[in-house]
């Protein structure tokens, strides 16, 4: 031992070897990572596993020890990751072909299952991407295009998320959210014909509403005229002479009142004792 301390080269080799072993024994666990400790290809334990609602700084992050050279740590992100779906063509129930862009967001909640089933987070994304497209086509194929522009869209997203979650659990993942970024009709003739069908449907709806409004207006007007006639009949029935005078005045107004430029006044030649002018003679 004394010779080793007296030999600088040997001492340096020992120090370097000790540092190398120490560096392979002590590992820093980040806050944003969870790890699967693998010994000779077999998973042994989980470090800093994701816990729902855990506070930052109160996790299992920090320094840990492992058996050097025999144990390795496979790091898995605890943060939310995205799955970008390629543009899909979907046929709605009203026979409209839609170009849909969507994405899903997921988090690894069971790192051991993820390591055994997929091996890496990238593999999980690759497995979820076609399933997301299939779930999107199936769900949107049950609804018309207008459903994407209404509050029903939220229910569509919930259904897709629930279906995708059943598959994600097989890989130790949890689907946090599913969203449609864009849903458009294809360019060209299909788009123009779809716009024309939508315009025709809206015009037909507007005509129906106007017809219903005109019908209601006629009913209201007829009821008002009937009510007015009853009121006049009740009032004039109490004084027939006044009723006769009122009707004569209304007739004179219609007959003798001049019109506009396009409705010139007419001339009448009547004898003073004409029955039509009896109200001018007084009693």
C-alpha positions in Angstrom: 0.0 0.0 0.0 2.9 2.3 0.8 4.4 1.7 -2.6 1.1 2.6 -4.2 1.0 6.0 -2.5 4.7 6.5 -3.4 3.8 5.8 -7.1 1.9 8.8 -8.6 0.8 6.9 -11.7 -0.7 4.0 -9.7 -2.3 6.5 -7.3 -3.8 8.4 -10.2 -5.2 5.2 -11.8 -6.8 4.3 -8.5 -8.4 7.8 -8.1 -9.7 7.8 -11.6 -11.1 4.3 -11.2 -12.8 5.3 -7.9 -14.3 8.4 -9.5 -15.5 6.3 -12.4 -17.2 3.8 -10.1 -18.7 6.6 -8.0 -20.1 8.3 -11.1 -21.7 5.0 -12.1 -23.1 4.5 -8.7 -24.6 7.9 -7.9 -27.3 9.2 -10.2 -29.1 12.6 -10.2 -32.9 12.1 -10.8 -34.5 15.2 -12.5 -37.9 16.5 -11.4 -39.3 16.0 -14.9 -38.2 12.4 -15.3 -39.2 9.0 -13.9 -36.9 6.1 -14.3 -37.1 2.3 -14.7 -34.0 0.7 -13.1 -33.0 -2.3 -15.3 -30.6 -5.0 -14.1 -29.2 -7.1 -16.9 -32.3 -6.4 -19.0 -34.8 -7.1 -16.3 -36.7 -4.1 -14.7 -36.2 -4.0 -10.9 -37.8 -0.8 -9.5 -39.2 2.6 -10.4 -37.6 5.9 -9.3 -39.5 9.2 -9.0 -42.7 7.7 -10.3 -45.5 10.1 -11.5 -48.1 10.8 -8.9 -51.2 12.8 -9.8 -51.3 16.1 -7.9 -47.7 15.9 -6.6 -46.2 19.3 -5.8 -43.0 20.5 -7.5 -40.0 19.9 -5.2 -41.7 17.2 -3.2 -41.2 14.3 -5.6 -38.5 11.6 -5.6 -36.0 13.7 -7.5 -32.5 14.0 -6.1 -29.5 11.6 -5.7 -30.0 7.9 -5.7 -27.5 4.9 -5.8 -27.4 2.0 -8.2 -25.2 -1.0 -8.7 -22.5 0.2 -11.1 -22.2 -1.6 -14.5 -25.0 -4.0 -13.6 -27.9 -1.5 -13.4 -29.0 1.0 -15.9 -31.8 3.6 -15.7 -34.3 4.1 -18.6 -35.5 7.7 -18.3 -39.2 8.5 -19.1 -40.6 12.0 -19.3 -43.2 12.8 -16.7 -44.5 15.8 -18.7 -47.3 15.9 -21.2 -46.4 14.9 -24.7 -48.1 15.4 -28.0 -49.3 13.0 -30.7 -49.6 14.8 -34.0 -52.0 13.1 -36.4 -51.5 13.2 -40.2 -54.4 14.9 -42.1 -57.3 12.5 -42.4 -60.3 12.5 -44.8 -63.6 11.8 -43.0 -67.0 11.3 -44.6 -69.8 12.8 -42.5 -73.4 11.6 -42.3 -74.5 14.3 -44.7 -72.0 12.9 -47.3 -69.4 15.7 -47.0 -65.8 14.8 -47.2 -63.8 16.6 -44.6 -60.0 17.2 -44.3 -59.4 16.9 -40.5 -56.2 17.8 -38.6 -56.2 16.7 -34.9 -53.8 16.0 -32.1 -53.8 14.2 -28.7 -51.8 14.9 -25.5 -50.7 12.1 -23.2 -48.7 11.4 -20.1 -46.9 8.2 -19.0 -48.4 7.2 -15.7 -47.2 3.6 -15.5 -43.5 3.6 -16.6 -43.0 -0.1 -15.9 -45.9 -1.1 -18.2 -44.7 1.4 -20.8 -41.2 -0.1 -20.7 -42.5 -3.7 -21.1 -45.1 -2.9 -23.8 -43.4 -0.3 -25.9 -39.8 0.3 -24.7 -39.8 4.1 -25.3 -42.1 7.1 -25.4 -41.6 7.5 -29.2 -42.9 4.0 -29.7 -46.0 4.9 -27.7 -46.6 7.9 -29.9 -46.3 5.8 -33.0 -48.8 3.3 -31.7 -51.3 5.9 -30.7 -51.2 7.9 -33.9 -53.1 5.4 -36.2 -55.5 4.6 -33.4 -56.3 8.4 -33.0 -57.0 8.6 -36.8 -59.3 5.5 -36.7 -61.2 6.8 -33.6 -61.6 10.2 -35.3 -63.0 8.7 -38.5 -65.4 6.5 -36.6 -66.7 9.2 -34.4 -67.0 12.0 -37.0 -68.6 9.5 -39.4 -71.6 9.3 -37.1 -72.4 13.0 -37.2 -73.1 15.7 -39.8 -70.6 18.5 -40.6 -72.7 21.0 -38.6 -71.9 19.1 -35.4 -68.3 20.3 -35.6 -69.6 23.9 -35.5 -71.9 23.4 -32.5 -71.5 22.6 -28.8 -71.8 18.9 -29.7 -68.1 19.1 -30.8 -67.1 18.9 -27.1 -69.0 15.6 -26.8 -67.3 14.3 -29.9 -63.9 15.0 -28.4 -64.8 13.3 -25.1 -65.9 10.2 -27.0 -62.6 10.1 -29.0 -60.6 10.6 -25.8 -62.4 7.8 -24.0 -61.8 5.4 -26.9 -58.2 6.3 -27.2 -57.6 6.0 -23.4 -58.6 2.4 -23.5 -55.7 1.7 -25.8 -53.3 4.1 -24.1 -53.6 2.2 -20.8 -52.1 -0.8 -22.4 -48.9 1.2 -22.8 -49.0 2.8 -19.4 -50.2 6.1 -20.7 -53.1 8.4 -20.0 -54.8 10.6 -22.6 -55.0 14.1 -21.2 -56.8 15.8 -24.1 -57.9 15.4 -27.8 -58.5 18.4 -30.0 -59.3 19.1 -33.7 -57.1 21.8 -35.0 -58.8 22.2 -38.3 -61.8 20.6 -40.2 -62.2 21.9 -43.8 -63.9 20.8 -46.9 -61.6 19.8 -49.8 -60.8 22.5 -52.3 -62.4 22.6 -55.7 -65.7 21.3 -56.9 -66.7 19.4 -53.7 -66.2 22.6 -51.7 -68.3 24.6 -54.1 -71.1 22.1 -54.3 -71.1 21.8 -50.5 -71.5 25.6 -50.2 -74.3 25.5 -52.7 -76.1 22.8 -50.8 -75.7 24.7 -47.6 -77.0 27.9 -49.2 -80.0 26.0 -50.7 -80.8 24.5 -47.3 -80.6 27.9 -45.6 -82.8 29.6 -48.3 -85.4 26.8 -47.8 -85.3 27.3 -44.0 -85.7 31.1 -44.5 -88.7 30.6 -46.8 -90.3 28.3 -44.3 -89.8 30.8 -41.5 -91.2 33.7 -43.6 -94.2 31.6 -44.5 -94.9 30.8 -40.9 -94.5 34.4 -40.0 -96.9 35.5 -42.7 -99.4 32.9 -41.5 -99.2 34.1 -38.0 -99.6 37.7 -39.1 -102.8 36.9 -41.1 -104.2 35.1 -38.0 -103.4 38.0 -35.7 -104.7 40.5 -38.2 -108.0 38.6 -38.7 -108.4 38.2 -34.9 -107.8 42.0 -34.5 -110.3 42.9 -37.3 -112.9 40.6 -35.8 -112.4 42.1 -32.4 -112.6 45.6 -33.9 -115.8 44.7 -35.7 -117.4 43.4 -32.5 -116.4 46.6 -30.7 -117.9 48.7 -33.5 -121.1 46.7 -33.6 -121.5 46.9 -29.9 -120.8 50.7 -29.9 -122.9 51.6 -33.0 -125.7 49.3 -31.9 -126.4 51.7 -29.0 -126.9 54.6 -31.4 -128.0 53.7 -35.0 -128.2 57.3 -36.1 -124.5 57.9 -35.2 -123.5 54.7 -36.9 -125.2 55.8 -40.1 -123.5 59.2 -39.8 -120.1 57.6 -39.3 -120.4 55.3 -42.2 -121.5 58.2 -44.4 -118.4 60.2 -43.4 -116.1 57.3 -44.1 -117.7 56.9 -47.5 -117.4 60.7 -48.3 -113.7 60.5 -47.3 -113.0 57.6 -49.6 -115.0 59.1 -52.5 -114.1 62.8 -52.5 -110.6 62.8 -51.0 -107.9 63.6 -53.6 -105.1 61.2 -54.4 -101.5 61.7 -55.2 -99.9 62.8 -58.6 -100.6 59.4 -60.1 -104.2 59.4 -58.7 -105.9 62.5 -59.9 -109.2 63.7 -58.4 -112.5 62.6 -59.9 -115.4 65.0 -60.6 -119.0 64.1 -59.6 -122.3 65.8 -60.7 -125.1 65.1 -58.2 -128.4 66.8 -57.5 -128.7 68.4 -54.0 -131.5 66.1 -53.1 -129.5 63.0 -53.9 -129.9 60.3 -51.2 -126.1 59.9 -51.1 -125.7 63.5 -49.8 -128.4 63.3 -47.2 -125.9 63.9 -44.3 -125.1 67.3 -45.8 -128.7 68.4 -45.5 -128.8 67.9 -41.7 -132.0 66.9 -39.9 
